[in-house]
């Protein structure tokens, strides 16, 4: 039996306390990770507009998986492994590629949580009425201020120690659920990016295969044809893109729409602007029918009800990587499981101008480890 499935006292206790919904798995170096077990489900069981069949998060390299394993806690790096451990401060000041490598160091099957996995859990929360609250206001919930976690004060806000909030901050409203998906510190997600506004993904949950490159020049990226949702080569005409609804003139002032073309870039005149709107209010180009895959992957809302005010930030210039969940220091109602910042960068400027300070917010995040056997 692989070392990841060592049946020791710790794993036995966690599984007994959660009824098997949580477990402890071990990295190749023997470090424990507390994981939630997410059984596969069908798209039609969530919403008719998603299509039919198993959610893409449960398909890796064309093979259906009975379950995915998601870190219960935001990640911490120890011994160059990305771990899921309760009661610690998550690592934040790290970049996308760093977290990818740390997760890969854990061994075969381990990876940084993917966008497909996050989308599956967000949709499950929506369907089950357990949209989690979280640390969205300096250590407490903005909407339920009596709900708090154990705080760590720093210059950017009050982060909380992993899992120290109440059960309502877990994905299923139970003590053994996935903690801190809403707020605290934003999380990098693998398997999706924007490239000059074009939405590009690794098929299904192939990003869970840590041997598949997600580098800027990887051959594994695919675009999504707007007419039918088929995956095609990047740069193909008529693929899904994020565009601004109107000409962009400043930060956070215009809304994004899903489109098959880009007419309003977010960098007019060389500026580094972004759009912002609630996820539930995202528009679509006139005449375009949104393919089901965009909804299944959390790239377009399935409905406009019960989605909260989770915000979507878009930069449709250059390569952009997603940060999910929102922040504790000023997002408030904008944080949530459907919140995304599609403005993330692999590298950032080191100078001290206002523009560079804003850009550096798009360079640093935390990450969550996941596993697929």
Phi, psi and omega in degrees: 000136181300153182300333181299336184252031176304129179263089180247184183298320181297311180298319180299317180294315182295317180293322179294319182292332184255002184066027180087000180281345175227156180209176173239129178239160187238139177285173180299334178271001176090013180276135180283146173227127177277122189232144170265138179266120181248103180292150182294152177217164181266148180300316184295341177284345177266309182194140184299331184286353182274352185093202183230163178098179184292141176301142183304335181298341183255019177234116180236122181053038176082003183249127177288139178249141180289335182199158167241154182244121185243133177304131178291341189228151172301151196281152171229141181261122174223135178056033181061024171247147174266119190240159176240104188224137178283153169075026178233165175275127179295146172289134184238316189280059178223161187257167184308305185294328177297311181296322176304314183291318179299319178295319179297326179298339180297334181126182182299137179091338181276146181197162169292138182309139183262163178296324178297319179294315179299316181299319179300317182290320178299316179296321178298316178300316180299314182294322185269001178068032180238042178301115189285141166277184181183192179282091184244005181205074173055052175100357180219170175283135179292329184266336178230075190297348175283348178272117184225161170245175177283118194267152170233113183277134175213185186291345184251003181142196180244094173289161175243157174290143189304127176074011185275356177277179181285173181298334179292352176264011178253157190295334181246008180072016182237155185298340182263008183282181178282124186265150165064035172286337178253122175075207188064258176231145185291151186243132171293144174232140178268167170089001177210149175203167166253138174231105187055037178091342179284130177283124180233138183225163160271137185305143177048235177245037180296342176293347175285346175276106188285003173269352180267122185292140171242027179292168182301327183253020181297143177278358183275346181293140176228148174264169184244118179292127187293330187288329185216001179080005179290151179271133185223174179295139174305143180089355176296142180296145173078028178265162181293136179218159168260127178237161171275143183294328178221173181303136183273128183236351183190180176287138167064015187257340179247158179262155176265153172229154172275133188213177171246015178206164176238115180245341182234089180291156181269008177236050180297137178064020181084002177286161183245066184271179175212160171266164172207135175203167173288149179301317185294338183262005183302134180268179179220146179303139180305131178088352181266127174267123185289123178290151185301327183299328179294324178284320180297330181263012176068028180261351177205143186290144176279339181198172178251012182244146176060025177259000181068198179250027179309134187261153176236120175253135182230135166239115185257030173235138182075188174275131182227135183246150188272140167245132190240154168099330181095184188233163182272343193266337177204014183273326177051235183293347180285343179279151179163176185290341177261002179286136177219148168240098176272059178227005185296146181238149175288324180227161182220164179287149182254359180278178189248022179288163178302317181298319181290326178295320176295316179300322182291338172296336181267006182254331189247139177201186169249185178208164182234136181277151177217167184212139171226126181284000000 
